[in-house]
Amino acid sequence: MSDAHEPLPPVPHIYPQGCFFKSLSDIEGKKVVVMGLGLNGGGEASVRFLLNHGAYVIATDMKSQADLQTTVDSLNNDTSLDKSRLTYRLGEHRIEDFEEADCVIKNPGVKYDGNKYLAAAKAIETDISLFLAFSKAPIIAVTGSKGKSSTVSAIYYGLKQSGFSAFLGGNITVSPLTFLEQTDSTTPVVLELSSWQLADLRGRKLLKPKVSIITKIIPDHQNFYHSMLAYVNDKKLIYADQGKKDFAIFDFDSDPAADGGTLIDNWGDIFAKECKATILRYSKKTLPEGTLGVWQDKKGTGFARLSTKILDTLPQDYEKTTETVLKDLIVPGKHMRANVLNAALVLRIMGVSPERIIEVLGRWNGIEHRLEFFHECKINKTTYRFYNDSAATVPEAAAEATQAFGKPVIFLTGGTDKGLDLSPIANGICDNGKNIVPRAVYLLAGSATDKMIGDFKEENIKYKGPFNSVEEMLTTLKTDLESADDEKIPQIVVFSPGATSFGMFKNEFDRGNQFKSCVKKVFAK
């Protein structure tokens, strides 16, 4: 029995249905606060969009102007903007700004619960809610814990290469407001949506994707959410307002890591029971007869089982048919194949032929900060290839990065704790007869790293560090490689932190960029 004095978890905030602005012209003359100017594009895009539609804008952020100078300069140097209607309020929030504004544009990383500024707002929107309210584009929406960015990027690439006028935005750091007025009913838009962005849509009934995908669910953001169930309940919003003519793609495989203390073996089964859309599943094994979706064989070849109800291109005498939709890929890793296989399924739903899908996705070379190959150099007679996986902010993703290449790697990891169990990293690289054990492990300092070290000691995993900077870590690595025995086979160095980047970096993208820059400096060709 729980303690009678234990506080109850907060009830999720439900927003009014629809959008505060009834039309784009309704924005003109309104006083709008953009809460969170930021460095990742969403706040800046909102300011630009609102100014271009005649609003009076206050851009406010708790970060100082010095911290946000890149964004401020980008706005100030744009001569097309009427900056007489723009006020900066940086290094602070003022309650009167929120009280007097007609509407507040909320940053998804800001909690609603207990926030006095948001409580004072007359109306709250986000860049995503504005886009969904005013765009007629068919939406392909993707959420999940792992593989979101890779999945949306592969879908977008496949659509563009197949002749669609498509757009990509959302959590991948491109605000959809930047391309809103280029969209119509013929331009599919691929949106990566975080749990926070989805939570900001609760009650609005604006998100009705033609296709929704929930990638692998594992414990994440438990420093933000009070429970795993609360985290997943926000994910569920991606399909909440879909109908039978829409499609929803869910995991089929059981996964103990999805549990998070909930005693749930497979979230995909729960999603499938609740969702009103046409259900498709994805799996690493052959799907049972009668289950529609995609799977891989042991060689990684991807298959799709679909029906005439989904594809009007199939002959009418086919109730169900199995097609090969994926073969050779450039990008490494089994988990990456799963992401690309879901992209293949979306392309098939959109009417692209299996032969074209195989050709197009076979050329896709991945995305920045996700097992991104970016540098090669020779030390003595050995070639070293460097991969940046800075967007791996959960331990399971880092563990998978060590196994993605099919041979031992030099593994650089570590960062800031966000309330997660870090043991999957140690479990994923320890010498248990099943894992591919790294050639060497180097640790970047941080609170998550401190937890990793305890796990490493229990599993007798040797490591170097922790190092207080990327440069210090790479300089030590170079010295070690210069004294190592020559290898005829090229060696892999992968930076996959398995944690967040707070303290040492602005975010995971800044971390990845700094890592790449430092590698090119320390390991110049």
Summary of the structure (lengths in Angstrom):
residues: 525
radius of gyration: 23.7
end to end distance: 63.2
largest distance: 69.3
contacts: 1787
relative contact order: 0.09
helix: 33%
strand: 20%
